[in-house]
Amino acid sequence: MKLKKPLEKLYEEFNTRKHVHTDPIIFLYDYNYLKDMEIVGLITACLAYGRVAQIKKSVAAVLNPMGASPHDFLLQASLKDLSETFSGFVHRFARADHLLGLLWGIRQVVREYGSLQDCMTKGPHQDSATILPGLNAFVQEILSVASSDPGHLLPLPHRGSASKRLHLFLRWMVRKDDVDPGGWENIHPSRLIVPVDVHMHRICTLMKFTERKQANLKTAMEITCCFKKISPHDPVKYDFALTRIGIEQLPVPGFIKT
């Protein structure tokens, strides 16, 4: 396809560590063990909305009390411990009770399944074309054991939103390159769905990948199908590079204005 070559060039230029300073993925690089990294990844992704500076401040406020191993911290903590540690937490629309519900849900799932990856990959969902059924079951599992409602921090994908932050989390954990750390080897990148935010929606509209006005699940699936024609085994490959255009306020490359 005519877009393959310029997209590859964009990927080579922007999909590098020197561009991650504007992305919350930087928090994952501080951890060497997968069971820590996946917990950090989910917490970070759930809080990844709003201004970059505020996201970093809020994520740090959650991770710093957890010390070197968020996995060990959560498994050793009681509900009272977590409530006291994160009392007064606020991130835009998220309050301490939302965060507490998320953290306790993660804790209980890890205690039952051994890891978030094992929970995500349980059941018959591995045969589905996309990760969507498995992701929905994964979120339901966390919600079923949460101490309180995490609210918008953890949306159910089947309700129709783009669930951008959850698909961003999966991109981080499943793909492996200079930016995405990977580690979840039981899910093939071909099953991932593009995380659609305002930046990706704008770019994909310019590329004629979608004419839909809302960045919802249908839009994300439509966009993912277009990227699959270019990169069947890794449709989310160009996500980080393409979103740098909007995030870093760069000129839109000529090939995008098709």
Order of alpha helices (4+ residues) and beta strands (2+ residues): alpha-alpha-alpha-alpha-alpha-beta-beta-alpha-alpha-alpha-alpha-alpha-alpha-alpha
